[in-house]
Amino acid sequence: MGYPLIDVLRTGQRLKEACIKKNIEAKEIKQFLGLAAMQSIYNWFQGKALPSLDNFYALSSYLGTELDSLIVPQGRYQEHEILEDASFFRRQAVYFGFLLEAEAQSSS
């Protein structure tokens, strides 16, 4: 087992989804955490950065969820994420097939 890492992008997405489900806006988070600007929160949601441990813990409490449920380990997928990825690749394959068929028809 290697050193565990956090998937910052997916963790940010999960954090944003949790806020949406609870109908909590970035402005509320800013006020609750006493932040000077909302840019940090947008960076968290976009997976550009993670909250400090103190802010992450406070935010999980504010959302009424366990901190672990917001963190996505790097290299691990939840079952629904695997299905979403598979669906994406199927759509890409169908689209690629459509492009090849259109190219073949235009060449004839």
C-alpha positions in Angstrom: 0.0 0.0 0.0 1.4 3.4 -1.0 1.1 6.7 0.7 -2.6 7.8 0.5 -3.3 10.9 -1.4 -6.4 13.0 -1.8 -7.9 13.5 -5.3 -8.2 17.3 -5.0 -10.4 17.7 -8.1 -13.0 15.0 -7.1 -12.9 16.1 -3.5 -13.7 19.7 -4.6 -16.6 18.3 -6.8 -17.9 16.3 -3.9 -17.7 19.3 -1.5 -19.6 21.4 -4.1 -22.3 18.7 -4.5 -22.7 18.5 -0.7 -23.3 22.2 -0.5 -25.8 22.1 -3.4 -27.7 19.3 -1.7 -27.9 21.3 1.5 -28.7 24.5 -0.4 -25.7 26.2 1.0 -24.1 28.9 -1.0 -20.4 30.1 -1.1 -21.4 33.3 0.6 -22.8 31.4 3.6 -19.6 29.3 3.8 -17.5 32.5 3.7 -19.5 34.0 6.6 -19.5 30.8 8.7 -15.7 30.2 8.3 -14.9 34.0 8.7 -13.0 34.1 5.4 -12.1 37.5 3.8 -13.1 36.5 0.3 -15.0 33.8 -1.5 -12.2 33.0 -4.0 -10.8 30.3 -1.6 -14.2 28.5 -1.7 -14.4 28.7 -5.5 -10.9 27.2 -5.6 -12.0 24.3 -3.4 -15.0 23.7 -5.6 -12.9 23.7 -8.7 -10.3 21.3 -7.2 -7.5 23.9 -7.3 -7.0 23.7 -3.6 -8.3 22.1 -0.4 -9.5 23.8 2.7 -7.2 23.8 5.7 -7.9 20.9 8.1 -9.6 23.3 10.5 -11.9 24.7 7.8 -12.6 21.3 6.3 -13.6 20.0 9.7 -15.8 23.0 10.4 -17.3 22.8 7.0 -18.2 19.1 7.4 -19.8 19.9 10.7 -21.8 22.8 9.0 -22.9 20.4 6.3 -23.9 17.7 8.9 -21.6 15.1 7.4 -18.5 13.2 8.3 -15.2 14.6 7.0 -14.3 11.3 5.5 -17.4 11.3 3.3 -16.2 14.5 1.6 -12.7 13.3 0.8 -12.0 11.2 -2.3 -8.8 9.2 -2.2 -6.7 9.3 -5.3 -6.9 6.2 -7.4 -10.2 5.0 -5.9 -13.6 5.3 -7.4 -17.0 5.1 -5.8 -19.3 2.7 -7.6 -21.4 5.5 -9.2 -18.3 7.2 -10.5 -17.2 4.0 -12.3 -20.6 3.9 -13.9 -20.5 7.5 -14.9 -17.0 7.0 -16.4 -18.2 3.9 -18.3 -21.2 5.9 -19.6 -18.9 8.7 -20.8 -16.7 6.3 -22.7 -19.7 4.6 -24.3 -20.9 8.0 -25.5 -17.5 8.8 -26.8 -17.3 5.5 -28.7 -20.7 6.1 -30.3 -19.7 9.6 -31.3 -16.4 8.4 -32.7 -18.2 5.7 -34.7 -20.6 8.3 -36.0 -17.7 10.4 -37.2 -16.0 7.5 -38.9 -19.3 6.6 -40.7 -19.8 10.2 -41.8 -16.2 10.4 -43.1 -16.6 7.1 -45.0 -19.8 8.4 -46.6 -18.2 11.7 -47.6 -15.2 9.8 -49.2 -17.5 7.7 -51.4 
